[in-house]
C-alpha cells in the first residue's frame, strides 16, 4: 500500500508523486498481445490537448456556478457542508490540476507552450486555494459561510477568466497561428514563383513522413526533429537529391498519428522524370536509413491523378497554369493552421528552402515567348 494511503490528505509531494506514476508508464497491450509501457510524454501531450478543448468549450458556454445547488449538507442534519458534484466544477478542478502540475509544480511544461486559453486560466485560477485542495487533496467539510465564500471566490475567478478573453490582446494571441499560417503560405508561394522564374519545368514530389502506429506514441518532438535534420542533411550529400531545387516541410501532430512531417520537393524537371519513383525512394530512406524501420511514409505522388481533385504532382511546365493553380492550392493545404503543434512544440514547425536569387545566374535556355 502507498505510504500516504493511511491518511486522508496527502501532501503536495505525495500527490505529485502519484501524478508522476500515473503518467510515468501505463502498461498496455500491443496488437501482438505483448505488454508494453506507454511513455509519460504521450499522456502529457494528450492531456494538454484535452485541456485546451475543455477550456474552449467552457469559454463558449459561459456557464456560471450555482450556489444553491453546489452547497449541500455533509450528511443529513449536519451543520457542515460540502460542495456537491458539478460538471463545471469538476472540469475546473481537472483543468487546474493538469495545468498547475505541468506549468507550476514541475518542469514538464518547459517542453510545451500553453494556449492563450490556458495562459489566462492559470492567471485567474493559479492561486485558487479551493481548486488546489480539491485537485491535490481531499476537500474538507466546512461551514455554510465558508462554503459561500469559496463559491463566491470561484465565481469571481471564473468571471475574470471570461472577461480576460474579451480583451484585444487575447484575440491577437489567438490569431497568432492564423498569422503564422498566412505568412508560411506567402513564403511557400514566393519560393514556387521564384523557382518558376528560374526554371521552365519543375518536378514536384510530395511525401508524408510519419511513424508506425506502434512507434508513434514513443516519438517525441526531439526525436522527430532529429530525424528531419538527418533527412535534410542528405539533401547535400545523397545522390537522390542531386537535382533538388527547393523544398518545404511542415510538422504536425495528431492524437493517433503523433508527430509527422509533410514534405514537398521541387526538382529540375529537365533532369528528373520519374516522380513516383523519386517519392518512393525518399520514403524508403525515411523508413529505413533515417528512422531505423520506425518510419511510416506515404507516397503522395502514387495515383495522384485519381486521388487529388487538383493534382499538382509530377512535372509542371511554367506555362501550365491549370496545374500551377493546383500547386498553389496544395500550398494552402500544407500551410494550414495546426494548433496542436503550436502547443506541443517550442521550436520551428515550418520551413522552406532559400529562394533562388540573382546570384544564381541568368535563366538558361531560349528566352520565353510568353
C-alpha positions in Angstrom: 0.0 0.0 0.0 1.2 3.5 -0.8 2.7 5.4 2.2 0.2 8.3 2.0 -2.8 5.9 1.8 -3.0 5.8 5.6 -4.2 9.4 6.0 -6.9 11.4 4.2 -4.9 14.5 3.0 -1.7 13.6 1.0 0.9 16.3 0.8 1.8 18.1 -2.4 4.9 16.0 -2.8 2.8 12.8 -2.4 0.2 14.0 -4.9 2.9 14.9 -7.4 4.5 11.5 -6.9 1.1 9.9 -7.6 0.6 12.1 -10.7 4.1 11.2 -11.9 3.4 7.5 -11.6 0.0 8.0 -13.2 1.8 9.3 -16.3 5.1 7.5 -15.7 4.4 4.4 -17.8 1.0 2.9 -18.3 1.1 -0.8 -19.2 -1.0 -1.6 -22.3 -1.1 -4.5 -24.7 0.0 -4.1 -28.3 -1.6 -5.7 -31.4 0.6 -8.8 -30.9 -0.8 -9.3 -27.4 2.5 -8.2 -25.8 2.6 -5.9 -22.7 4.3 -2.6 -23.4 4.8 0.6 -21.4 3.2 3.8 -22.8 5.6 6.7 -22.2 4.6 9.6 -20.0 5.2 12.2 -22.7 2.4 10.6 -24.7 -0.1 11.2 -21.9 1.0 14.7 -21.1 0.6 15.7 -24.8 -2.8 14.3 -24.9 -3.7 15.9 -21.6 -2.7 19.3 -22.8 -4.7 19.0 -26.0 -7.7 17.7 -24.0 -7.4 20.7 -21.6 -7.4 23.2 -24.4 -10.6 21.5 -25.8 -12.2 21.7 -22.4 -11.3 25.4 -22.0 -12.7 26.3 -25.4 -15.9 24.5 -24.6 -16.2 26.3 -21.3 -15.4 29.7 -22.9 -18.1 29.2 -25.5 -20.7 28.0 -23.0 -20.0 30.7 -20.3 -21.8 28.7 -17.6 -21.9 30.1 -14.0 -21.7 28.2 -10.8 -25.0 27.7 -8.9 -24.5 28.5 -5.2 -27.7 26.7 -4.1 -27.1 23.5 -5.9 -23.4 23.4 -5.1 -23.6 23.8 -1.3 -25.1 20.7 0.3 -25.0 19.3 3.9 -22.2 16.8 4.5 -24.8 14.5 5.9 -28.5 14.6 6.8 -28.9 17.1 9.6 -25.2 18.0 9.7 -24.1 21.7 10.3 -21.1 21.3 8.0 -21.5 21.3 4.2 -19.6 20.1 1.2 -19.5 21.2 -2.5 -21.7 18.8 -4.4 -20.5 17.1 -7.6 -21.0 19.5 -10.5 -19.9 19.2 -14.2 -18.5 22.8 -14.4 -16.7 22.5 -11.0 -15.3 19.1 -12.0 -14.0 20.5 -15.3 -12.4 23.4 -13.5 -10.7 21.1 -11.0 -9.3 18.7 -13.6 -8.1 21.5 -15.8 -6.5 23.2 -12.8 -4.7 20.0 -11.7 -3.2 19.3 -15.1 -2.1 22.9 -15.9 -0.7 23.6 -12.4 1.2 20.3 -12.4 2.6 20.9 -15.8 3.5 24.6 -15.6 3.9 25.5 -11.9 4.8 22.4 -9.8 7.1 20.6 -12.2 9.3 21.3 -15.2 7.1 19.3 -17.6 5.7 22.5 -19.1 9.1 23.6 -20.4 8.6 21.4 -23.4 5.2 22.9 -24.3 3.5 26.2 -25.0 0.1 26.7 -23.3 -2.6 28.1 -25.5 -4.0 31.6 -24.8 -7.0 30.0 -23.1 -4.7 28.0 -20.7 -2.4 31.1 -20.0 -5.4 33.1 -18.9 -6.8 30.3 -16.9 -3.6 30.0 -14.9 -3.7 33.8 -14.4 -7.2 33.6 -13.0 -7.1 30.3 -11.1 -3.4 29.6 -10.5 -3.6 30.6 -6.8 -7.1 29.3 -6.1 -6.9 27.5 -2.7 -10.1 25.5 -3.2 -9.2 24.0 -6.5 -5.8 23.2 -5.0 -7.5 21.4 -2.1 -9.9 19.6 -4.4 -7.4 18.7 -7.1 -4.4 17.7 -4.9 -6.1 16.7 -1.6 -9.3 15.6 -0.1 -11.7 18.6 0.0 -12.7 19.3 3.7 -16.1 19.8 5.1 -16.8 23.5 6.0 -19.3 25.8 7.4 -22.0 27.2 5.2 -20.4 30.7 5.4 -17.1 29.3 4.4 -18.7 27.4 1.5 -20.4 30.6 0.4 -17.0 32.4 0.3 -15.4 29.5 -1.6 -18.1 29.5 -4.3 -18.0 33.3 -4.5 -14.3 33.2 -5.0 -14.6 30.6 -7.7 -17.3 32.6 -9.4 -15.3 35.7 -9.4 -12.2 33.9 -10.8 -14.4 32.3 -13.5 -15.9 35.7 -14.4 -12.4 37.2 -14.5 -11.3 34.4 -16.9 -14.3 35.1 -19.1 -13.6 38.8 -19.2 -9.9 38.3 -19.9 -10.9 36.6 -23.2 -12.7 39.7 -24.3 -9.6 41.8 -24.3 -7.9 42.8 -27.6 -4.6 41.1 -26.6 -6.4 37.7 -26.3 -7.8 37.9 -29.8 -4.3 38.9 -31.0 -2.7 35.9 -29.4 -5.4 33.6 -30.7 -4.8 34.8 -34.2 -1.1 34.2 -33.9 -1.5 30.7 -35.5 -3.6 32.2 -38.3 -0.9 34.9 -38.9 1.8 32.2 -39.0 -0.2 30.2 -41.4 -0.7 33.2 -43.7 3.0 34.1 -43.5 4.0 30.5 -44.2 1.7 30.3 -47.2 3.2 33.5 -48.6 6.7 32.2 -48.2 5.9 29.0 -49.9 4.2 30.8 -52.8 7.2 33.1 -53.2 9.5 30.2 -53.3 7.5 28.4 -56.0 7.2 31.6 -58.1 10.9 32.2 -57.8 11.6 28.7 -58.9 9.4 29.0 -62.0 11.1 32.3 -62.8 14.4 30.4 -63.0 13.4 27.1 -64.3 10.9 26.2 -67.1 9.9 22.9 -65.7 9.7 21.6 -62.1 9.1 18.1 -60.9 7.0 18.2 -57.8 7.3 15.4 -55.2 5.3 15.2 -52.0 5.7 12.7 -49.2 4.1 12.5 -45.8 6.7 11.2 -43.3 5.4 9.8 -40.0 5.8 6.8 -37.8 4.2 3.4 -37.5 1.1 3.0 -35.3 3.2 1.1 -32.8 6.1 3.6 -32.7 4.3 7.0 -32.9 3.4 7.2 -29.2 7.1 6.9 -28.3 8.3 9.5 -30.8 8.7 12.9 -29.1 9.5 16.2 -30.7 13.2 16.0 -30.2 13.4 12.6 -31.9 11.2 13.7 -34.8 13.3 16.9 -35.2 16.5 14.8 -35.2 15.1 12.5 -38.0 14.1 15.5 -40.0 17.5 17.1 -39.6 19.1 13.8 -40.8 16.9 13.8 -43.9 17.7 17.5 -44.7 21.4 16.8 -44.3 21.0 14.2 -47.0 19.9 16.9 -49.4 23.6 18.0 -49.7 25.2 14.5 -49.5 23.0 11.9 -51.2 22.7 11.5 -55.0 19.0 11.0 -54.7 18.8 14.8 -54.3 21.3 15.8 -56.9 18.8 17.9 -58.9 16.8 19.3 -55.9 16.0 23.0 -56.5 13.9 23.7 -53.4 11.7 22.2 -50.7 9.4 23.0 -47.8 8.3 21.0 -44.7 5.7 21.3 -42.0 5.5 19.5 -38.7 2.1 18.4 -37.4 0.8 16.4 -34.5 -2.4 14.4 -34.3 -3.6 12.2 -31.4 -3.5 9.0 -33.4 -0.6 9.7 -35.8 1.6 11.6 -33.4 4.3 13.8 -34.9 4.7 13.7 -38.6 6.1 15.8 -41.5 4.6 17.0 -44.7 7.4 17.5 -47.3 7.2 19.0 -50.8 10.2 18.8 -53.1 10.9 20.7 -56.3 13.4 19.0 -58.6 14.7 20.2 -62.0 12.0 18.8 -64.4 14.5 18.5 -67.3 16.8 16.3 -65.2 14.2 14.2 -63.3 11.2 12.5 -64.8 10.2 9.6 -62.5 8.3 11.4 -59.8 6.6 8.3 -58.3 10.0 6.5 -58.1 11.6 9.5 -56.6 8.9 9.7 -53.9 9.2 6.0 -53.2 13.0 6.2 -52.8 12.7 9.2 -50.4 10.0 7.3 -48.4 12.3 4.2 -48.2 15.1 6.4 -47.0 12.9 7.8 -44.2 11.5 4.4 -43.2 14.9 2.6 -43.1 18.0 4.7 -43.1 16.6 7.7 -41.2 14.2 6.1 -38.6 15.5 2.6 -38.4 12.2 1.0 -39.5 10.2 3.2 -37.2 9.1 5.4 -40.0 5.8 5.1 -41.9 5.9 7.2 -45.1 3.2 7.9 -47.6 3.9 8.4 -51.3 1.5 11.2 -52.3 2.6 11.0 -56.0 1.3 7.5 -56.3 -2.1 7.5 -58.2 -2.1 11.3 -57.7 -4.4 11.8 -60.7 -7.1 9.6 -59.2 -6.5 10.8 -55.6 -6.5 14.6 -55.8 -9.1 16.8 -57.4 -6.4 19.4 -58.1 -3.3 17.3 -59.0 -0.1 19.2 -58.6 2.3 16.2 -58.6 4.9 15.3 -61.2 6.3 17.6 -63.9 4.8 21.1 -64.2 5.8 23.4 -67.1 5.9 27.2 -66.5 3.1 27.7 -68.9 0.8 25.0 -67.4 -1.4 27.4 -65.5 -4.0 24.8 -64.6 -1.5 22.6 -62.8 0.1 25.6 -61.2 -3.2 26.5 -59.7 -3.4 23.1 -58.2 0.1 23.6 -56.8 -0.9 26.8 -55.0 -4.0 25.1 -53.6 -1.6 22.4 -52.3 0.5 25.1 -50.7 -2.6 26.4 -48.9 -3.2 22.9 -47.5 0.4 22.4 -46.5 0.4 25.7 -44.5 -3.0 25.2 -42.8 -3.4 26.1 -39.2 -2.2 23.4 -36.7 -3.0 24.5 -33.2 -1.8 21.2 -31.7 1.8 21.5 -33.0 1.9 25.1 -31.8 1.1 23.9 -28.2 3.3 20.8 -28.2 6.5 22.2 -29.9 8.7 25.0 -28.8 10.7 25.0 -32.0 10.1 25.6 -35.6 7.1 23.8 -37.3 7.5 25.1 -40.8 10.4 25.9 -43.1 11.2 26.5 -46.8 14.5 26.4 -48.6 16.1 29.6 -49.7 14.7 31.3 -52.8 16.9 31.3 -55.9 18.2 34.8 -56.4 20.1 36.8 -59.0 23.3 35.3 -57.7 22.3 32.0 -59.2 22.8 33.5 -62.6 20.5 34.1 -65.6 17.9 31.6 -66.6 19.4 29.1 -69.0 17.9 28.2 -72.4 15.9 30.1 -75.0 14.0 33.2 -74.0 10.4 32.5 -73.1 7.9 33.6 -75.7 5.1 34.1 -73.0 
